[in-house]
Amino acid sequence: RSVIRFLFLEGKSRSEIKERLDAVYGDSSPSMATVKNWFNEFQRGRTSVFDEPRPGAPKTATTEDNMTKIHDLVLAD
């Protein structure tokens, strides 16, 4: 995302960005659909390359209570 944004700010087109990414990253390069999506986001004025916060389950459920329960289970086994 950061590289796409950088090249977008340099004035590169979608296809030029994809060509540069393919030249550097080869098979690990993002798809053209991904390049188009982020290019369009930046064209609409987005400046952040990070995901927007969204509702749902937390990314982690580590709590002191959970850690204690797991610790006790491991010791009991």
C-alpha positions in Angstrom: 0.0 0.0 0.0 2.8 2.4 0.9 4.6 1.7 -2.4 1.4 2.1 -4.4 0.8 5.4 -2.6 4.3 6.6 -3.2 4.1 5.8 -6.9 0.6 7.4 -7.1 2.0 10.6 -5.6 4.8 10.5 -8.2 2.1 10.7 -10.8 2.4 7.1 -12.1 -0.6 5.4 -13.7 -2.2 2.2 -12.5 -0.4 0.2 -15.2 2.9 1.8 -14.5 2.5 1.1 -10.8 1.7 -2.6 -11.5 4.7 -2.9 -13.8 7.1 -1.5 -11.2 5.6 -3.8 -8.5 6.0 -6.8 -10.8 9.6 -5.9 -11.6 10.5 -5.7 -7.9 8.3 -8.3 -6.2 7.7 -10.8 -9.1 5.1 -13.4 -8.1 4.6 -11.7 -4.7 3.4 -8.6 -6.3 -0.2 -7.5 -5.5 -2.8 -8.2 -8.2 -4.0 -5.5 -10.6 -7.3 -5.4 -8.8 -5.5 -4.5 -5.6 -3.5 -1.8 -7.3 -6.6 -0.4 -8.9 -8.5 -0.4 -5.6 -5.8 1.5 -3.7 -5.1 3.8 -6.6 -8.8 4.7 -6.6 -8.8 5.2 -2.8 -5.8 7.6 -3.1 -7.4 9.4 -6.1 -10.5 10.0 -3.9 -8.3 11.7 -1.3 -7.4 8.9 1.1 -4.0 9.4 2.7 -3.8 6.5 5.1 -2.4 3.1 4.0 -3.8 1.4 7.1 -7.1 -0.4 7.5 -10.1 1.5 8.8 -11.4 0.4 12.2 -14.4 -1.9 11.9 -16.8 -3.5 14.4 -16.6 -7.1 15.3 -14.6 -9.5 17.5 -11.4 -8.1 18.9 -8.2 -9.2 17.2 -7.0 -10.7 20.5 -8.8 -12.0 23.5 -5.8 -12.2 25.9 -6.9 -11.4 29.4 -5.3 -12.2 32.7 -8.3 -14.6 33.4 -7.7 -16.5 30.1 -4.0 -16.7 30.8 -4.6 -18.2 34.2 -7.1 -20.7 32.9 -4.7 -21.9 30.1 -1.8 -22.0 32.6 -3.9 -24.2 34.9 -4.9 -26.5 32.1 -1.3 -27.0 31.0 -0.2 -27.8 34.5 -3.1 -30.2 35.0 -2.2 -32.2 31.8 
